[in-house]
């Protein structure tokens, strides 16, 4: 299972074909999209019955090519169940890849590949 998430972007610093996108502009954009990042990361945690909250962009954002790169996100993995009086939080991190499509003004995030468990044989 590998998740993808797309953002529409209109920031010139991120979509200008003639210059390399700026790290600060991308970091700022992603910080403003924290809620969407929480939802995106939660897709990876749903099989555990958890969600992601308080997503932070790591300091390791790098551009591998002109409009592609990777970075680490730090987040709280939250298990909550009111009936069982459970509310646990653990700090986690995950590496994400990104690709900026300047022509269509889209930022695509791609998470890690997590193999899905095969059904058990009876």
C-alpha positions as CSV (number, residue, x, y, z in Angstrom):
1,X,0.0,0.0,0.0
2,X,1.4,3.4,-1.0
3,X,-0.6,6.6,-0.5
4,X,-0.5,9.7,-2.7
5,X,-1.9,13.1,-2.0
6,X,-2.2,16.1,-4.3
7,X,-2.3,19.8,-3.5
8,X,-3.2,22.6,-6.0
9,X,-0.5,25.3,-5.7
10,X,-0.5,28.8,-7.1
11,X,2.7,30.1,-5.5
12,X,5.0,31.4,-8.1
13,X,8.1,30.3,-6.1
14,X,7.0,26.7,-6.4
15,X,5.8,26.6,-10.0
16,X,8.3,28.8,-11.8
17,X,9.9,26.5,-14.4
18,X,12.9,28.8,-14.8
19,X,14.2,28.5,-11.3
20,X,14.7,25.8,-8.7
21,X,11.9,25.9,-6.1
22,X,12.8,27.4,-2.8
23,X,13.0,25.2,0.3
24,X,11.5,27.9,2.5
25,X,8.5,28.4,0.2
26,X,7.7,24.7,0.1
27,X,8.1,24.3,3.9
28,X,5.8,27.3,4.5
29,X,3.2,25.9,2.1
30,X,3.3,22.5,3.8
31,X,2.9,24.1,7.3
32,X,-0.2,25.8,6.1
33,X,-1.6,22.5,4.9
34,X,-1.0,20.7,8.3
35,X,-4.6,19.5,8.5
36,X,-4.4,17.8,5.1
37,X,-1.1,16.2,6.1
38,X,-2.7,14.8,9.2
39,X,-5.4,13.2,7.1
40,X,-2.8,11.9,4.6
41,X,-0.7,10.3,7.3
42,X,-3.8,8.8,9.0
43,X,-4.3,6.6,6.0
44,X,-1.2,4.7,7.0
45,X,-2.4,4.4,10.6
46,X,-6.0,3.3,10.1
47,X,-5.2,-0.4,10.3
48,X,-3.9,0.2,13.8
49,X,-6.9,2.2,14.7
50,X,-4.9,5.4,15.1
51,X,-4.8,8.9,13.5
52,X,-2.0,11.4,13.0
53,X,-2.1,14.8,14.6
54,X,0.3,17.8,15.1
55,X,2.3,17.1,11.9
56,X,5.6,19.0,11.7
57,X,7.9,19.3,8.7
58,X,11.5,18.2,9.5
59,X,14.6,20.2,8.8
60,X,15.8,17.7,6.2
61,X,13.8,18.8,3.1
62,X,16.0,18.4,0.1
63,X,15.5,18.7,-3.7
64,X,16.9,15.7,-5.5
65,X,16.0,17.1,-8.9
66,X,14.6,20.5,-10.0
67,X,11.0,19.8,-8.9
68,X,11.4,16.6,-6.9
69,X,12.7,15.7,-3.4
70,X,12.0,14.3,0.0
71,X,11.5,15.3,3.6
72,X,10.6,13.8,7.0
73,X,7.4,14.6,8.9
74,X,7.1,14.2,12.6
75,X,3.6,13.6,14.1
76,X,1.7,12.3,17.0
77,X,0.2,8.8,16.5
78,X,-3.0,8.9,18.5
79,X,-5.0,5.9,19.7
80,X,-8.4,7.0,21.1
81,X,-11.4,5.0,22.2
82,X,-13.9,6.7,24.6
83,X,-15.6,3.4,25.5
84,X,-12.4,1.8,26.7
85,X,-11.0,5.0,28.2
86,X,-8.0,4.9,25.9
87,X,-6.1,8.0,24.8
88,X,-2.5,7.3,24.0
89,X,0.0,9.3,22.0
90,X,3.3,8.3,20.5
91,X,5.8,10.4,18.6
92,X,6.5,9.0,15.1
93,X,8.1,10.1,11.9
94,X,7.8,9.2,8.2
95,X,9.8,10.1,5.1
96,X,7.7,11.5,2.2
97,X,8.7,12.1,-1.4
98,X,7.3,15.1,-3.3
99,X,7.0,16.1,-6.9
100,X,6.0,19.6,-8.2
101,X,4.3,19.8,-11.5
102,X,4.7,23.4,-12.5
103,X,2.7,23.2,-15.7
104,X,-0.5,21.9,-13.9
105,X,0.4,23.6,-10.6
106,X,0.2,20.5,-8.5
107,X,2.3,19.3,-5.6
108,X,2.1,15.5,-5.2
109,X,3.2,13.8,-2.0
110,X,4.0,10.1,-2.0
111,X,4.4,8.1,1.2
112,X,6.4,4.9,1.8
113,X,5.4,1.5,0.3
114,X,3.9,-0.6,3.1
115,X,3.2,-4.2,2.2
116,X,-0.3,-5.4,2.9
117,X,-0.7,-8.5,4.9
118,X,-1.8,-11.6,2.9
119,X,-4.8,-13.5,4.2
120,X,-4.0,-16.4,6.6
121,X,-4.3,-19.9,5.3
122,X,-6.7,-22.2,7.1
